[in-house]
Amino acid sequence: MNFEKLQVWKRSARLSAELYKTMKDLKDFGFRDQITRSGLSIPSNIAEGMTRQTAKDKTHFLVIARGSCAELRTQIYIGMEIGYITSEPGKLLLEETREISKMINGLITSINQTP
């Protein structure tokens, strides 16, 4: 399966790019680095997993991608709490991480049900 055709990969790559744009002027380099790395990890692990041969390997990387999505969601909450991310953009980012997590879950289920 070509990862570039997956909607979950496309959405997570757009989310990662949006995070870089949103955080580009943030002076807290540690926070900026961590949140952008979490976001970048999601499509990267989807891509790596989907190029693996076995369902077990594919699932392993998708589980990592899902974990990175949860990590990112946590960082968005913290960013909102400390004023680095404003309310409305933050809510949109949170919702996108929830949707991407659901999509990753669906992909994992699909891979594990394929004979």
Secondary structure, 3 states (H helix, E strand, C coil): CCHHHCHHHHHHHHHHHHHHHHHCCCCCHHHHHHHHHHHHHHHHHHHHHHCCCCHHHHHHHHHHHHHHHHHHHHHHHHHHHCCCCCHHHHHHHHHHHHHHHHHHHHHHHHHHHCC
